Amino acid sequence: MRYQVLACDYDGTLAHDGRVNDDTLKALEKLLASGRKLVLVTGRELPDLLEIFPQINLFEYVVAENGALLYKPSSKEEQPLAEAPSAKFVNALKKRGVGPMSVGRVIVATREPHETAVLETIRDQGLELQVIFNKGAVMILPAGVNKSTGLAAALKLMKLSPHNAVGVGDAENDHALLNFCEFSFAVANALPSLKEAADAVTKADHGAGVAELIDRMVDTDLLDLDVRITHHHLPLGISDGEEVSLPAYGPCVLICGPSASGKSTVATTVLEAIASQKYQYCIIDPEGDYETLDNVLVLGGPQSAPNADEIIKALQNPETNVVVSMTGMSIPDRPPFFLDLLPRLLKLRAETGRPHWLILDEVHHLMPAEWKPPTNLLPDNWHNALMITVHPDLLAKPLLERIGMLLTVGADAGETLKNFAEAAGVKPGRFKKPDLQKGEALLWSKGDKSVPQVVKVNPSQSGRRRHRRKYSEGSLPPERSFYFKGPEEKLNLRAQNLMMFLQIGDGVDDDTWTHHLTNGDIADWFRKGIKDDALAEEAESIAESSGDSPGESRKLIRQAVERDYTLPATGPLPVPGAG
């Protein structure tokens, strides 16, 4: 279920002439019966609302006073979200003849044509207040307070995201509410400006329009209207001069390609798009590739295994993105841990709609081809998972059957697509073998008989920086670290990043250094451990030209590394066992 909450305006939307009719109340009960929640967002003051709307307990929270007051009907708790108006300001309005006028916990409200007197009083007293209009009403509130800020406070307490909210309204003061929600509706009687701004308009007016909206939420979860909210889609790149995006809510996506083919760049581009839209994500990271991402909480790591309870607790906050690092776990322990965690992640998503995206790196380690999932572990209509692997043949068939979009990279991208289609039991439309250039990927939607698209993928803004940080100063897992052992394997000095590699390399004896350089061990590590083919080729060239001069080759290797990787400014560390 994508949409977990309906945020509804009162006057002119839910209510007609201040009252909510029985059919609309039944529709609200229908929404609650579907497992969704209700938030009322109104410009009215609370005492007035409680008197006129006795069924207010249908709503989990009420945002009153146009965003300035939060009320929980079940406990009758009130929480002002801004400062109360000063007596000096209120008295000045009275002296100017402003009336009728009401003063709430935060709001001061009057009607047109008193807006001029209100604005002059605000100016004369040098106050940071704003005036909001609503079909003849004039509402004075602290700057920055509106229906969206009030709804944000309610959703935070409910541990829900605006990406899982639908908003509906009718008037000027509902623009902020509708802009804040993932999907917005205007009722048929709404002002023309609000209808134009909304994603959809109901056929019926007032409460009947809200009932119409509720029927669509319960029956289809608004999936049939998703094409209208392309502004939430995830930009991927350009194909034949046209922008290509992935749906923000859609099928599982698989990225395939050999090492150093660019699949991590494609994955990072999608991840950046997810983050820019402020969707919550959880990354399952077997090899520590995402530990240095900005604005994430990393749980687990080289020194400790992740804890499932901590992961779920962290994801309860809609603003927290989590990286689950498995680098401290043995390889055989990773799949069982993930398969225990996955049902809990899916349960959390069923309850809250989050995490919006689940990113599974090196997914062949987690759900390999020989894996047979327990019954009902994987949902039939699994959505919003981004998976990265080397080749589709490595994945379990039940997983392949749930992939809806495929992105392949590398020289054999076309063949990879055909292999995927065969393994998944589908057929792509006939297409010519693509000649992909650097930065391009082949995109195909499962079941789509049209020719797969060659997409020039948007350049990643953080991928290269992330890998540089990781490889220069991070901590690679033991199986991807470099070990200085020497020609007779008398040493066993581990370099878990490039900084340590250079420091240890400076300290080991010449025979050990020359042995690893001329044997191709260093180039092989650069290629497979650091995933940098260009650096590997340069190391091979240095080995050929300067292999007999340890001092010269050390200098050239250091220059090559420091040219592309910014290393921390620190002095040399002592190397255990080095002469």
N, C-alpha and C positions, 0 to 999 in steps of 0.2 A: 504494500500500500504506500503510494507516494505521498498523498495529501492527507496529513494527520489532523489538521485543525482548520476550522472555518472562522475567520475573523470578520464580524458583521457589524456594520453601522446600524443605528437604531432608527431615528426619525427619517422618513422618506425611503427607507430601505426595508428593514424588518417590519416597521410599524407604519400604519396609515392613519393620519390624524392622531398620532400619539398612541395608538392601540395596536396590539398584535392579535390577529384573528386565529381561530381554532385550527384552521387548515395549516397555517404557518407553524403553529406550535407542534402539530403532529409531524411536520417535516423536520423540525429541530430534534424531536425525539427519535425519528428515523435515523438521523445522522449519528446521534449518540449510540444507537443500537448497533451501528456498523463498526464501533470501536474508535470513532473519531471524537474530537473534542471541539468545544465552542468557546470563543472569546467574544464578548460584546465590546465594541469600541465606539464610544459616543461622545458628543460634545455636551451632553446633559450633565447637570450636577447630580450627585448621588441621591440625596433625599427625594428629589423630584422623581428620579428614575425608580426608586424603591416603591414609591406611592403608585406610580402609573403602571408598573410592570411586575406583578406579583410572582410571575414564573421565572424570575431572574436566576433561580437555582439551577436552571438548565445549563448555565454558563459556568465554566470553571473559574474564569476571571472576568472582571469587568474593568475596562479602561475607561474611566469617566473624565469629565472636564477636558475633553479633547487631548488626552494623553498625559494629564497632570496628576491623576489620582488612580491608584490601583486598588481594586476591591475584590476580595475572595468571598463569594456568597456562602460557601459551605461553613466558613468559620466567622464570617462577618468582620474580617480584618480589613482595615484601611491603611494604605501606605501612600502618602503624598510623594510625588516624584519631582517636586520643585518647591521653591520657597513661596510662602503665602504673600499676597500683595500687601504693601505697606498701607497703614491707615492714612498717611499723608497723601498718597496717590488717590485713594478712594474718596477722601474728603475733597480733593481738588476737582475730581469729576463731578461730584455733587454740586459744588459751587458753580460749575459751568453749566448746570442744568441738565446733566446727562441722566436720562431716565426713560423708561424703567431700567433698572440696573440690579443685577444680582452678584453677590460675592460668594464664591465657593471656597474650598480649601486652598486653591491656588488661582483659579480662573476668576476673572471679572468679565461679566457679560452684559451687553446692552444691545441696541438695535440701530440700524441705519435710521436717520442720517447723522448719528452722533460720532461717526468715525473721525470727523475733522477735529472735534473737540478732544477726542481721545488722543489722537496723534499729536496735537499741540501740547497737551499735558505731559505726554511722554517726553517730548522734546524739551519743554521748559524745565522738567525735573531731571533731565539727563539720565533717563532710565533705559536699561537694556531689556525692553519689552517688545513683543511683536503683536500685530493685529491680524487675526484670521477671520475670514468671512464665511458665512454659511447660510445662503438663501435668506438674506436680510439680517441675520444675526451678526453681531460684532463681538468677537471674543478676544480678550487681552490675556496674554500668557508670557511667561519668561521666554527669552530667545532660545530657539532650538527645541522647544517642547511642542510636540504634535502627536498625531495618532500613531505614527510609526515608532516614535521613541517609547510611547506607552505600551504598544504591542510588544516591542523588543523586551521590555522589562517583564511582561507576562510570560512570554515564550521562554525567557531565561529560567524563570522559576519552574516552568513546566518541562524544562530540559528538551525543548523542541527548537527546530531551526525555521527561520522564515522561508527556507527553500521547501519546506513541507507544509506551507500555509497557503490558503486561498483567501483573498480579501474581496469584499463586496460592499459597494457604497453607491451614493447618488449625488453628492454635492461637492462644492469647492474644497471643503476641509477633508475630503476623502482621498485626495490625490496622494498625500504622503502614505496613507494606509495601503493603497493599491500598488504604489511603486515599491513598497517594502516586501510585499508577498510574492511568492514564486508565480502564482497565477492570479489575475485580477479580473473581476466581473463588475460591470455597471448594470443596475436594474433598468428596465425599459423607460422609467420616468426620470432617469438621471439627467443632469445637465449635459448639453452637447459636448462640452470640453472634457468631461469625465468619460463619456462614451468613447470619444476619440482616443483617450489615453489608455483605456482598459484593453485587456487581451480579448475579452468577449462581452457581449451584451445579451441579457436575458430577453426572451420574447414577452414575458409577463412583467407587470410593474409591481413595485412594493413587495409585500410578503409573498405573493404568488411567484414573483421572480426569484426570490430566495429559495422557495420550495422547488422550483424548476432546477436551480443550480444544485441543490442537495440531491435531487434524483440523479443528476449526471455524475456527481461525485461518488455516490453509492454504487451506481450501476457500472460505470466505466473508469472510475478514478481519473476522469478527464483525459484519458489516453488519446481519445479521438481528436482532442483539441491541441495536442502537443505541438503540432506544426505551427501553431500561432505564436509560440514563445521561443522563436529562434534566437532571440537576444540572450538566451541562457545557454545556447549551444557552445561547444568547445572548438575554437578555431584550430584547424590542423595544418592547412597549407593551401596551395593553388593547383588547380588542374584545368588545363586548356583555358587559362585566363580567368577562371571562376573560383571564388573562394569555396573551400571544402571544410565542413565542420562535422564533428561527432555530436550526436544528441546528448544532452546533459542527463537524460534519463532514457536508457535504451539497452540494447543487447550487450552481452559480454564481448569484449574486444581482445583478440589475440595478436601479439606482435611476435613475428618469427624472423630469424636470421642468424647466420653464423657469427662467431666472435669477431669484433671489430668491423661489423658490416653497417653499423649505425642504428641498431635497434634500441640501444640505450638512449640515443639522441631523440628518436621518435617518442619513446616512452616519457622522456623528460619534457618534451614539448606538450604532450597530453597532460602530464601532471601539472605543468605550469598553468595550463588553461583551467584545470580543475581548481587549482589554488586561487587563481585570479577571480573566479566566480564565487569564491568563498564556500565551496562545497567541502564538507568534512571528508577526509580520507584516512584510510589505514593501510599501511604498506607492510606486507610480509616480506622480510629482507633476509634471505638465507646467507648472503655473502657480505653483508655490511656495506653495500653500495650506496645506501641512502642515509647513513648515520650522520653525515655532515650537512644535511639539508637545513635550510633556515626555517624557523618557526614550526618546529616539530618537537614532539616529546619522544625521545628514544628510550624504549624499554628493552632491556637485555643488552648484550654486547659481548666483547671478548672475555670479560671477567665474570659474567653471570648470565644465566639463562633467563628468558623472559617469563613473567608470571601472568597466567591467563586472567586472574582476578584483577590485577593491576591494569591490564589492558582494557577490560570492560569498564572498570571504574573511570579510567581516563577518558574514554570515549563517551561517557555520560555527559560531558561538557561539549556542547556543539561546536565550540570554538577551538577545540584541541584536536590536532592531527597527530597521529601516532605512527611511529616506525617500530615494528617488532623485529629486533635484530636477533638472529639465530647464530651469530658467529661464536658464541660461547657454548653451543650445543654440538654434540657429535652428529655427524651426518645421518646415521640411522635413527637418531632421536627426533629429527626435525619433522618428518611426515606425521608420526603419531601425535606430536604436540599440535601441529596445525589442524589435524583432523578432529582433535578435541576442542580446539578453539573455534573452528568454523561454525558449528551449530550455535555457539553463543553469540557470534557476530551476526549471524542471520536472525537470531531471536531478537537481538537489539534493534536490528534494522526493521523487523516486523512491528516492533513496539513504537519506534521513534522515527523510522525512515532513514536512520543513520547507522553507520557511516555511509555517506552518499556514494562513495567509491571505495572499492577494495582492490588494491594493487598487489598482484602476486608475482614477484620476481623469481626467475629460475623455477617456474612452476612445475617443470618436469621432476624437480627434486621433491615436490610436495605431493603431486598426484601423477606418478609415473604410469607408463603404458600398462604395466602388469597389475595395477591397483584396481580392486573391485570395491566400489563404495558401498557402505551399508545402505539398505533400503531407505529412501526418503532423506538421505543426507543432503543431496544436491537438489535444490528446487527445480521443478520443470521449467519455469520461466525465470531463470536466474538473470539478473540484470546488473549493470553498473559494476562490472569487474573488469579490470585491465590486467591481462596476463602476458608475461614475457617468457619466451623459451627459444631454444636453438632451432628445433624442428618439430613439427606437429606429430610426427610418428612417435615421439617420446612420451606423448600424453595419453592418459586413459581415455578410452572411447566415450564413456559417459560424460567426460568433460568436453571432449570435442563436439559432442552432440548439442552442447549448450552454448557454443560459441556462435555469435551472430554476425560479427564483423572480423575480417582478417586484414592485417597490415604486414606485408612481407618486404624484406629488404635484402640487398646483396645481389650478386650476379645470377643466382638461381632462384630469384623471387617468383618467377612464373611457374617453375617446377614445384616450388614449395606450395604454391597455391593449389596446384593440381593434386599434390599428395594430400593436402589437408582435405580437399573436397572428396577424394576417394575414401580417406579414413573416416570422414564424417557422414559418408553416404549421400552426398549431394553432387550436383554438377554445375560448374560455372558456365557462363556463356562462352562461346568460342572467342579466343583472343590470340593476337600475335604475341610471340615471346617478347617481353619488354626488355629494352636495353637501358636499365636504370643508371642514372648518373648519381654522383655523390649528393646526398641530401634528399634523394627521391625514395618513394615507397610505393608499393602496389596495394591499392585499397579495394576490397571486394566485400559486398554484403551478402551473406548467406541467403540463398534462395533467389538472388537477383540474377536474371538471365542476361543482363546487359554486360558489356565489356568492362572488366575491371579497370579502375582509374589509376593512372600514374600521377602521383601527387608530389609536388615539390613541397616538402615539409617545412613549416616555419622554423627558423633557426631557434635552437634552445638558448634561453638567456642565462640559465644557471647550470646546465649539465656539465659543460667543460670546467666551470669554476668548481662545481661540486666534486668532480673527479680529481681535479688538481689538489683540492684540500685533502681529500681522502687519501690519495696516493702519496702526497708529500708529508703529511703529518698525522694521518689517521692510523688505524690499526687493522691491517689485513689479517684474515684468519690464517692459522698456521699452514694450511695446505696451499695458500697463495703467497706466503712470505718467501723471501730469499734466504738461503742458508749458505754461509761461508764455511766450507768443510775442508778445503785444501786438497792437494793431489793425493794424499794418503788418508784423507778423511779423519784427521786427528782433531779437527775443530768442529764445532756445531753452533755457529753464531748466527742467530736469527735476526734478520732485518724485516720488520713488519711494515715499513714504509720507505719512501725514497730518502728521507732525511737520515734514517738509521743506516740505510744501505751506503750512503756516501761517507758517513762517519765511520762505520766499521771498515769500509773499503780503504779509507785513509790509514787505518790502524793495523790492518793485517799485513803479514809479510808479503814480499814481492812474489814469491812462488805461488802463494794462495791466490793473489789477485790475478796473476797472469794465467794460472790454470783455469779459473772460471771465465775469464774473458776470451781466451783462445778456444776453449771448448764450446763456446756458444751459450754457456749457462746464463750469462748476464743478458744477452740478447733475447734468449728464450723467456726469461722472467719478464723483461720489458713487454714482450709480445703477449704472453699468456696471463701473467700476474697483474701487470699494470695496464694491459690492453691498449698498448700504444705501438702500432706497427712502425710508424715513422721513427720513433726512438730506437726500436729494435734494429731497424735497418742501419741506423747511424752507428749503433754499437758494433754491428757486424763489420762495418767499414773501418771503424777505429781498430778493431781486432786485427784486421788484415794489414793496416798501415803502421800501427804503433804497438802491436802486441808484444814485441820484444823490448819495449821501453816502458816499464811499469809506471814511472813517474809521469811520462808524457800521456799515456793512455788514461791514467787516473784524472789528469787535468782535463782531457778532452771529454771524458764521460761526464765529469762534473759540469762542464760548460754546457753540454747537450741537455742535461737534466734541468739545470737552473734556467736555461733559456725558455723552457715551456712550463716549468713548475716553480711557483714562488715558495721558497722554503723559509721556515721561521728563522729569525735572526738569533742564533744561539751558538755558543762555542762548542768545540768538539767534546763529545762524551767519552769517558773512559771505556775501552773495549776489553771485556773480560778475556783473559787468555791471549791477548794480542801482544806481540813482542814490543 
